[in-house]
Amino acid sequence: MGLVELFLIAVGLSMDAFAVAVCKGLGMRRLDVRQAVVIALFFGGFQALMPLAGWALGTQFEALITPIDHWIAFGLLTFIGARMLWEACHEEGEGASCPVDGKLDVRELAMLAVATSIDALAVGVTFAFLHVDIASSVALIGATTFVLSLAGVAAGHRFGARYERPSAIAGGVVLILIGLKTLLEHLGVIAF
């Protein structure tokens, strides 16, 4: 898996965190840079830790899974992407997931960071099967999520919730396409 694919996976995984960061930005009367950095650190940190945990689990079962690893990667990435698309298209109302209170509750932030990074755990499992360099992958995913979360807080503060749904849709599509590419490469249909 090349750098471009890893970056696209990082962006796709970051979209949930971006959407929640937009929500957090909505609640700020003025842009609080310190709070924005704390939010980005939580999301980036959890997005980096979850694939590492998934990779550690995946390496334990590698010998059993290697013959079907490309199907597992395809299935997990497609499932995660499809779930993101489903949630984006079936929200009850625009901005329904954005409680606006302006406060920064560390416990709530930790729960949001875990919730938005569960997908990264599954991706970490696929990294083990695909023999991806985990250190650079984790660093790239964490840094990308950090930057996009900062941007999400700023965008939420400036523009409102208008980009929450499109970002989730884009993230879902990217993950599905990468899963399909992985499958087609392993089946010999395409070569990159």
Secondary structure, DSSP 4 states (H G I P E B T S, - for coil): --HHHHHHHHHHHHHHHHHHHHHHHHT-SS--HHHHHHHHHHHHHHHHHHHHHHHHHHHHTHHHHGGGHHHHHHHHHHHHHHHHHHHHHS-SSTTTT--------HHHHHHHHHHHHHHHHHHHHHHHHHT--HHHHHHHHHHHHHHHHHHHHHHHHHH-GGGHHHHHHHHHHHHHHHHHHHHHHHTTS---
